[in-house]
Amino acid sequence: MKKICVVTGTRAEYGLLYWLMKEIEADNELELQLIVTGMHLSPEFGLTYKEIEKDFRIDKKIEMLISSDTAIGISKSMGLAQISFAEAYEELKPDIVVVLGDRYEIFSAVSAAMIARIPIVHLHGGETTEGAFDESIRHSITKMSHLHFVATEEYKNRVIQLGEHPNRVFNVGGMGIENIKRLKLLTKDEFEKSIDFKLNKKNILVTFHPVTLENSTAKEQFEELLNVIDELEETNIIFTKANSDTDGRVINQMIDEYVAKNFDKSVGFTSLGQLRYLSALQFVDAMVGNSSSGLAEAPSFKIGTINIGDRQKGRIKASSVIDCEPNKVEIINAFKKLYSSEFQELLKNVQNPYGDGCASKRIIEEIKKVDLESILKKSFYDLKEIQ
């Protein structure tokens, strides 16, 4: 049996990996190993490993987050993580390591696997997020990885452009679409009970993260958004907190302060979890902020996305996404567009560009085919070869 070691460090990424792990568990030729790290193990971010334990056996917990969201603190966390991942791989001896995305804890996991000569499977490569240092991390992970499963043809081409052989790059669609298709989402009554909060005539879901390639703009930008939200009429707000990026704590403190003053129309969560988060998208008018879920999942619910600032700059977007600058005037105009009759009519026919929701089965098929003896040595695929 091939031992497939999946690494997860955040609530969002775990939700995207869930069905793939279920498929690995159910396959007689594969054995699932699970390493949990990062925000999952932090009280500040909701100790979400406890939710994972309801679904899977965790083989290793790797503590890495120190209580600092400064550049120095995050670099130290990355160093601690790499040491512990090296030890975990030595103990678990996986045949393949599977990672998703572009976060710094995943960079540490992949670096240790590369040195240990363990083949690496990378999900959601080839994407661009020009406002975050995730951009550089994502492409670095691509170069350390051996099999690539991407969400669109454009992203496939970009991974090949980075020198990866086309035979090892597969467009399987976005992992988030699969969750929407396979999860039994909550009814409105069930959802309201689960968050202990009543919805209003209008409702929005707000997730805002720091733009990590900008210097300390989190407070200023989020304040602009809060000023607009405060003026919305007959609108309730569900906040989900920022992740452990540089200056994430600034945003989370501002959410706590806003909800304390406006408990009649707002509620905040460290983590909604995948079921409640996707269920929320059924009942809100828009996903507001700068989360990738506004681009990847929200269009499937025929709702708008107000995408603020540069964090997601460069990603493929559906026609339901309204881009705006992080200032009050632009955000107000984005809300006006969201509720306009023309835009509401457009939403009825919006298409999600991220696939059909069958990614996990396709990934399993390719992992089972791969020859582990020959996959480690890679030659750079020169684009001149296809001209």
Secondary structure, 3 states (H helix, E strand, C coil): CEEEEEEECCHHHHHHHHHHHHHHHHCCCEEEEEEEEHHHHCHHHCCCHHHHHCCCCCCEEECCCCCCCCHHHHHHHHHHHHHHHHHHHHHHCCCEEEEECCCHHHHHHHHHHHHCCCCEEEECCCCCCCCCCHHHHHHHHHHHCCEEEECCHHHHHHHHHCCCCHHHEEECCCHHHHHHHHCCCCCHHHHHHHHCCCCCCEEEEEECCCCCCCCCCHHHHHHHHHHHHCCCCCEEEEEECCCCCCCHHHHHHHHHHHHHHCCCCEEEECCCHHHHHHHHHHHCCEEEECCCHHHHCHHHHCCEEEEECCCCCCCCCCCCEEEECCCHHHHHHHHHHHCCHHHHHHHCCCCCCCCCCCHHHHHHHHHHHCCCCCCCCCCCCCHHHHC
